[in-house]
């Protein structure tokens, strides 16, 4: 009736009288960019996360509005998002939008899984160095007894492969006993952290980093100070070629940028293929990340998938182009994913995969039937000549703010290995909350 419409119009006018036009503008621009294909689905989902708060503030006072149906198009497939403002408050809107974003990402991940057919296991890199084996890590004849010159030469040989391929595997980085102990320790830390967040003692970001498709998957940031974690770092950076490999590229001034553990439980979905940092013309590698398996990673546990030799300008240019060809054929992005050989991180316990952050990769789905959770203990080192690398760091804030260099950390770990203590790590550990 006319009177009711006028009354609703007055309420609408009052509720929006003092509102900024920005909350409405952002989501509309976001939807427009998807519709016109000015932005990739992956980037659009990230942008949506940024606009959640404006969307919430816009929808919350307008509960009398009719259901909204938003139709987006990806390739030749329609994705329909139905929003019912009358049934939701602010938090509900955020949860719904986040769920819809995840649904789109899951659908894209399933498509990419079908596109990636040329796959093989990531094999341990073989280098010809006197006194080193296939992996040259913990437990090998060279482990713990290599001189400085030999270690430097070995790191240089591995770095050459890493620069060319963008990813390499080094076995025996952690001893089996250390890997088992670290795994047990970190799952206890995860439970403790979840309880602290649940009870409101800590904010989620103080214990967990943001991760794509977080259902049944988490990125647990690790504090320094525990002797077991110090031992794991000593084995990784001093007794294996990992530290020397990173130093060969970035030097001892490389900065510890990430220190965390990725955990993928059964039921976690496949992620979309992505780089961790963008390719920038004229700038070399930004980050090198080291994933260390804390258990054998089998095919059904969701191993990481890497596309070697995609850490370059040509691959990134194709990856950004999601527009289908005029004849309805594959987009340059899908063609790239189809044609590039892929390697799977089916690592043995204690083995490590080192990769360039610009390399295209993704975590695959954990479909294990024996309730096997996959844990990857990891750290990243940043090029000291680079400021912000283009991606938030998975690291405790107290540790990230310290700007710990590879050289100072290795020196401290060597002191620890000689039984002389680790003053730097002890000092950093005392700052952890």
C-alpha positions as CSV (number, residue, x, y, z in Angstrom):
1,X,0.0,0.0,0.0
2,X,1.0,3.6,-0.6
3,X,1.2,4.5,3.0
4,X,3.4,1.6,3.8
5,X,5.7,2.4,0.9
6,X,6.1,6.0,2.2
7,X,6.8,4.7,5.7
8,X,9.5,2.3,4.4
9,X,10.9,5.1,2.3
10,X,11.3,7.3,5.4
11,X,13.0,4.5,7.3
12,X,15.4,3.9,4.4
13,X,16.1,7.6,4.2
14,X,16.9,7.8,8.0
15,X,19.0,4.7,8.0
16,X,21.2,6.0,5.1
17,X,21.2,9.7,6.0
18,X,24.6,9.7,7.6
19,X,26.1,6.8,5.7
20,X,29.1,7.2,3.5
21,X,28.7,6.3,-0.2
22,X,31.9,4.2,0.1
23,X,30.4,1.0,1.5
24,X,28.1,0.8,-1.5
25,X,30.7,1.9,-4.1
26,X,33.2,-0.8,-3.2
27,X,31.0,-3.9,-3.6
28,X,29.5,-2.5,-6.8
29,X,33.0,-1.9,-8.2
30,X,34.0,-5.4,-7.1
31,X,31.0,-7.0,-8.9
32,X,31.6,-4.9,-12.0
33,X,35.2,-6.0,-12.3
34,X,34.2,-9.6,-12.1
35,X,31.4,-9.1,-14.7
36,X,33.7,-7.4,-17.2
37,X,36.6,-9.8,-16.5
38,X,38.8,-7.0,-15.5
39,X,40.1,-9.1,-12.6
40,X,40.8,-12.8,-12.1
41,X,38.6,-14.9,-9.8
42,X,41.5,-15.4,-7.4
43,X,42.1,-11.7,-7.1
44,X,38.4,-10.9,-6.9
45,X,38.0,-13.2,-3.9
46,X,40.9,-11.4,-2.2
47,X,39.3,-8.1,-3.0
48,X,36.0,-9.4,-1.6
49,X,37.7,-10.1,1.8
50,X,38.8,-6.5,1.9
51,X,35.3,-5.3,1.2
52,X,33.5,-7.5,3.7
53,X,33.2,-4.7,6.3
54,X,31.7,-2.2,3.9
55,X,29.3,-4.8,2.6
56,X,28.3,-5.6,6.2
57,X,27.7,-2.0,7.1
58,X,25.7,-1.5,4.0
59,X,23.4,-4.5,4.3
60,X,22.8,-4.5,8.1
61,X,20.5,-1.5,8.3
62,X,18.5,-2.6,5.2
63,X,16.9,-5.8,6.4
64,X,13.6,-4.9,4.7
65,X,15.1,-5.2,1.2
66,X,14.2,-8.1,-1.0
67,X,16.5,-11.0,-1.6
68,X,19.4,-10.0,-3.9
69,X,20.7,-12.4,-6.5
70,X,24.2,-11.7,-7.8
71,X,25.2,-13.5,-11.0
72,X,28.9,-13.6,-11.9
73,X,30.5,-15.3,-14.9
74,X,33.8,-17.2,-14.9
75,X,34.7,-18.6,-18.3
76,X,31.4,-20.0,-19.6
77,X,30.0,-20.9,-16.3
78,X,27.5,-18.8,-14.2
79,X,28.0,-18.6,-10.5
80,X,25.0,-17.5,-8.6
81,X,25.2,-16.0,-5.1
82,X,21.8,-15.5,-3.3
83,X,21.8,-13.0,-0.4
84,X,18.8,-12.7,1.9
85,X,19.3,-9.6,4.0
86,X,16.2,-10.2,6.0
87,X,17.7,-13.2,7.6
88,X,21.1,-12.0,8.5
89,X,23.0,-9.6,10.7
90,X,26.5,-8.3,10.2
91,X,28.5,-11.4,11.1
92,X,26.1,-13.6,9.1
93,X,26.7,-11.5,6.0
94,X,30.5,-11.8,6.4
95,X,30.2,-15.6,6.9
96,X,28.0,-16.0,3.9
97,X,30.2,-14.0,1.6
98,X,33.3,-15.8,2.8
99,X,31.6,-19.1,2.2
100,X,30.6,-18.1,-1.3
101,X,34.2,-17.0,-2.0
102,X,35.4,-20.4,-0.9
103,X,32.8,-22.2,-3.0
104,X,34.1,-20.3,-6.1
105,X,37.7,-21.1,-5.2
106,X,36.9,-24.8,-4.7
107,X,35.1,-25.0,-8.1
108,X,38.1,-23.4,-9.7
109,X,40.5,-25.7,-7.9
110,X,38.5,-28.8,-9.1
111,X,38.7,-27.5,-12.7
112,X,42.5,-26.9,-12.4
113,X,42.9,-30.4,-11.0
114,X,41.5,-31.8,-14.3
115,X,43.8,-29.5,-16.3
116,X,47.0,-30.6,-14.6
117,X,47.6,-34.0,-16.1
118,X,51.4,-34.1,-16.8
119,X,52.6,-34.8,-13.2
120,X,55.4,-36.6,-11.5
121,X,57.0,-36.8,-8.1
122,X,59.5,-34.1,-7.1
123,X,62.7,-36.0,-7.0
124,X,65.7,-35.2,-4.8
125,X,68.2,-33.1,-6.7
126,X,71.5,-34.9,-7.5
127,X,74.6,-32.8,-7.4
128,X,78.1,-34.0,-8.0
129,X,80.0,-33.1,-4.9
130,X,82.8,-35.1,-3.3
131,X,81.5,-36.5,0.0
132,X,77.8,-35.7,-0.5
133,X,75.1,-38.1,-1.5
134,X,71.8,-37.6,-3.3
135,X,70.6,-35.3,-0.6
136,X,73.6,-34.2,1.3
137,X,71.6,-33.7,4.5
138,X,71.2,-35.0,8.0
139,X,72.4,-38.6,8.3
140,X,74.6,-38.6,5.2
141,X,78.3,-39.1,5.4
142,X,78.8,-35.4,5.0
143,X,76.1,-34.4,7.5
144,X,77.5,-32.3,10.3
145,X,81.1,-32.8,9.2
146,X,81.3,-30.5,6.1
147,X,83.8,-27.7,6.2
148,X,82.9,-24.1,5.4
149,X,84.3,-24.3,1.9
150,X,82.6,-27.6,1.1
151,X,79.3,-26.3,2.5
152,X,79.5,-23.1,0.4
153,X,80.2,-25.0,-2.8
154,X,77.4,-27.4,-2.1
155,X,75.0,-24.6,-1.5
156,X,76.1,-22.9,-4.7
157,X,75.4,-26.1,-6.7
158,X,71.9,-26.4,-5.3
159,X,71.2,-22.7,-5.8
160,X,72.0,-23.1,-9.5
161,X,69.2,-25.7,-9.8
162,X,66.8,-23.6,-7.7
163,X,67.3,-20.5,-9.9
164,X,66.6,-22.5,-13.0
165,X,63.7,-24.7,-11.9
166,X,62.2,-22.6,-9.1
167,X,61.9,-25.6,-6.8
168,X,64.2,-28.4,-5.6
169,X,64.1,-31.3,-3.1
170,X,66.7,-32.0,-0.5
171,X,66.3,-35.2,1.5
172,X,67.3,-35.9,5.2
173,X,67.0,-32.3,6.3
174,X,65.5,-33.5,9.6
175,X,66.3,-36.8,11.3
176,X,63.3,-39.1,11.7
177,X,63.3,-38.7,15.5
178,X,63.4,-34.9,15.3
179,X,60.6,-34.8,12.7
180,X,58.4,-37.1,14.9
181,X,59.1,-35.0,18.0
182,X,58.4,-31.7,16.2
183,X,55.2,-33.0,14.7
184,X,53.9,-34.0,18.2
185,X,55.0,-30.7,19.7
186,X,53.3,-28.6,17.0
187,X,50.0,-30.5,17.2
188,X,49.9,-29.9,20.9
189,X,50.7,-26.2,20.2
190,X,47.9,-26.1,17.7
191,X,45.4,-27.5,20.3
192,X,46.6,-25.0,22.9
193,X,46.4,-22.1,20.4
194,X,42.9,-23.0,19.4
195,X,41.8,-23.1,23.1
196,X,43.4,-19.7,23.7
197,X,41.5,-18.2,20.7
198,X,38.3,-19.9,21.7
199,X,38.5,-18.5,25.3
200,X,39.2,-15.0,24.0
201,X,42.7,-15.0,25.5
202,X,44.3,-14.4,22.0
203,X,43.2,-13.1,18.7
204,X,43.3,-15.6,15.9
205,X,46.0,-13.6,14.1
206,X,48.3,-13.9,17.1
207,X,48.4,-17.7,16.7
208,X,47.4,-18.5,13.1
209,X,48.2,-16.8,9.8
210,X,45.6,-16.4,7.1
211,X,45.4,-19.3,4.7
212,X,43.3,-19.9,1.6
213,X,40.5,-22.4,2.1
214,X,40.9,-22.6,5.9
215,X,38.4,-25.3,6.5
216,X,40.4,-28.4,7.7
217,X,43.6,-26.4,7.1
218,X,45.6,-24.0,9.2
219,X,48.8,-22.1,9.2
220,X,50.2,-22.2,12.8
221,X,52.9,-19.6,13.6
222,X,55.7,-21.0,15.7
223,X,57.4,-19.3,18.7
224,X,61.1,-19.5,19.2
225,X,62.6,-20.6,22.5
226,X,61.8,-24.3,22.8
227,X,64.9,-26.4,22.6
228,X,63.3,-28.9,20.3
229,X,62.5,-26.2,17.7
230,X,66.1,-24.9,18.1
231,X,67.4,-28.3,17.3
232,X,65.2,-28.6,14.3
233,X,66.5,-25.3,13.0
234,X,70.1,-26.4,13.6
235,X,69.6,-29.6,11.6
236,X,67.9,-27.7,8.8
237,X,70.2,-24.7,8.5
238,X,73.5,-26.0,9.7
239,X,73.7,-29.8,9.1
240,X,71.9,-29.8,5.7
241,X,72.6,-27.8,2.5
242,X,69.5,-25.7,3.0
243,X,71.1,-22.7,4.8
244,X,74.1,-22.6,2.4
245,X,71.7,-22.8,-0.6
246,X,69.7,-19.7,0.6
247,X,72.9,-17.9,1.5
248,X,74.4,-18.6,-1.9
249,X,71.6,-16.5,-3.5
250,X,70.7,-13.9,-0.8
251,X,73.8,-13.8,1.3
252,X,74.0,-14.1,5.1
253,X,71.9,-10.9,5.3
254,X,68.8,-12.8,4.2
255,X,66.0,-12.0,6.6
256,X,63.8,-14.6,8.3
257,X,60.4,-13.7,6.9
258,X,58.2,-16.7,7.9
259,X,58.2,-19.3,10.6
260,X,55.2,-21.5,10.7
261,X,53.6,-24.9,10.1
262,X,51.0,-25.7,7.5
263,X,48.6,-28.4,8.6
264,X,46.1,-30.0,6.2
265,X,43.5,-32.3,7.7
266,X,41.4,-34.9,5.8
267,X,38.6,-33.1,4.0
268,X,40.7,-30.0,3.1
269,X,40.0,-28.9,-0.4
270,X,42.4,-28.3,-3.2
271,X,43.6,-24.7,-3.5
272,X,43.8,-22.7,-6.7
273,X,47.1,-22.4,-8.4
274,X,48.9,-19.2,-7.3
275,X,52.3,-17.6,-6.7
276,X,53.1,-16.3,-3.2
277,X,54.5,-13.1,-4.6
278,X,54.1,-11.4,-8.0
279,X,56.8,-11.3,-10.7
280,X,58.3,-7.8,-10.9
281,X,60.3,-6.9,-13.9
282,X,64.0,-6.1,-13.1
283,X,63.8,-7.7,-9.7
284,X,65.1,-11.2,-8.9
285,X,63.9,-13.7,-6.4
286,X,62.1,-12.2,-3.4
287,X,61.6,-15.1,-1.0
288,X,62.7,-18.7,-0.7
289,X,60.4,-21.0,1.3
290,X,61.5,-24.3,2.7
291,X,58.7,-26.9,3.3
292,X,59.9,-29.8,5.6
293,X,57.7,-32.8,5.9
294,X,57.1,-34.0,9.4
295,X,55.7,-37.3,8.1
296,X,55.7,-39.2,4.8
297,X,53.5,-37.3,2.5
298,X,51.4,-39.7,0.3
299,X,49.4,-38.8,-2.8
300,X,46.1,-38.9,-0.9
301,X,47.3,-36.5,1.8
302,X,47.2,-33.5,-0.4
303,X,50.8,-32.9,-1.5
304,X,51.9,-29.4,-2.8
305,X,51.8,-29.1,-6.6
306,X,54.5,-27.0,-8.2
307,X,54.8,-25.9,-11.9
308,X,58.6,-25.7,-12.4
309,X,60.0,-22.8,-14.5
310,X,56.9,-20.6,-14.0
311,X,58.7,-18.0,-11.9
312,X,59.3,-15.7,-14.9
313,X,57.6,-12.8,-16.7
314,X,56.2,-14.9,-19.6
315,X,54.4,-17.4,-17.3
316,X,53.0,-14.7,-15.0
317,X,51.7,-12.7,-18.0
318,X,49.8,-15.8,-19.2
319,X,48.6,-16.7,-15.7
320,X,47.0,-13.2,-15.4
321,X,45.0,-13.7,-18.7
322,X,41.8,-15.6,-17.9
323,X,39.9,-14.5,-21.0
324,X,38.8,-17.3,-23.3
325,X,39.9,-17.1,-27.0
326,X,37.5,-15.8,-29.6
327,X,36.6,-19.3,-30.7
328,X,35.7,-20.3,-27.2
329,X,39.0,-22.1,-26.5
330,X,41.1,-22.2,-23.4
331,X,42.3,-19.0,-21.9
332,X,46.1,-18.3,-21.8
333,X,45.9,-19.1,-18.1
334,X,44.3,-22.5,-18.6
335,X,46.6,-23.3,-21.5
336,X,49.6,-22.6,-19.3
337,X,48.3,-24.9,-16.5
338,X,47.5,-27.6,-19.1
339,X,50.8,-27.6,-20.8
340,X,53.3,-27.0,-18.0
341,X,54.6,-30.2,-16.4
342,X,53.9,-30.4,-12.6
343,X,55.8,-31.9,-9.7
344,X,54.2,-33.3,-6.6
345,X,55.6,-32.8,-3.1
346,X,55.2,-36.4,-2.0
347,X,58.1,-36.0,0.4
348,X,59.6,-38.5,2.8
349,X,59.7,-37.7,6.5
350,X,62.4,-35.1,7.1
351,X,62.7,-34.2,3.4
352,X,62.5,-30.5,2.3
353,X,61.3,-28.7,-0.8
354,X,62.8,-25.3,-1.3
355,X,61.0,-23.0,-3.8
356,X,60.9,-19.5,-5.2
357,X,57.9,-17.6,-4.0
358,X,57.1,-16.5,-7.5
359,X,56.6,-20.1,-8.7
360,X,53.1,-21.2,-9.5
361,X,51.9,-23.8,-7.0
362,X,49.0,-25.0,-4.8
363,X,48.1,-27.3,-2.0
364,X,46.0,-30.2,-3.2
365,X,43.1,-31.9,-1.4
366,X,43.6,-34.2,1.5
367,X,41.5,-37.3,0.7
368,X,43.2,-39.7,3.1
369,X,40.9,-42.3,4.6
370,X,43.1,-43.1,7.6
371,X,42.6,-39.7,9.2
372,X,46.1,-38.6,8.2
373,X,46.9,-34.9,8.7
374,X,49.7,-33.5,6.7
375,X,52.1,-31.2,8.6
376,X,54.8,-29.1,6.9
377,X,57.3,-27.3,9.1
378,X,58.4,-24.3,7.2
379,X,60.4,-21.0,7.1
380,X,61.1,-18.4,4.5
381,X,64.0,-16.0,4.0
382,X,63.6,-12.7,2.2
383,X,66.0,-11.0,-0.1
384,X,67.5,-8.2,2.1
385,X,67.4,-5.7,-0.8
386,X,63.6,-6.1,-1.0
387,X,61.1,-4.2,1.3
388,X,57.6,-5.6,1.3
389,X,57.6,-8.7,-0.8
390,X,53.9,-8.6,-1.9
391,X,52.4,-11.0,0.6
392,X,51.8,-10.9,4.4
393,X,54.2,-13.1,6.4
394,X,53.2,-16.2,8.4
395,X,55.3,-15.4,11.5
396,X,54.8,-14.3,15.1
397,X,54.8,-10.5,15.2
398,X,57.5,-10.4,17.9
399,X,59.8,-12.5,15.7
400,X,59.0,-10.7,12.4
401,X,59.7,-7.3,13.9
402,X,63.2,-8.5,15.0
403,X,64.5,-8.8,11.4
404,X,66.6,-11.8,12.2
405,X,69.3,-12.4,9.5
406,X,70.3,-15.9,8.3
407,X,73.9,-15.3,9.3
408,X,73.1,-14.3,12.9
409,X,70.7,-17.2,13.2
410,X,73.2,-19.8,11.8
411,X,75.9,-18.4,14.2
412,X,73.5,-18.9,17.1
413,X,72.6,-22.4,16.0
414,X,76.2,-23.4,15.6
415,X,76.8,-22.2,19.2
416,X,73.8,-24.3,20.3
417,X,75.2,-27.3,18.5
418,X,78.5,-27.0,20.4
419,X,76.7,-26.9,23.7
420,X,77.4,-23.2,24.3
421,X,73.9,-22.0,24.3
422,X,71.9,-19.8,21.9
423,X,71.7,-16.3,23.3
424,X,69.9,-14.8,20.2
425,X,67.2,-17.4,20.2
426,X,66.8,-17.2,24.0
427,X,66.4,-13.4,23.8
428,X,63.8,-13.7,21.0
429,X,62.0,-16.5,22.8
430,X,61.6,-14.2,25.9
431,X,59.6,-11.8,23.7
432,X,57.0,-14.4,22.6
433,X,53.5,-14.0,23.9
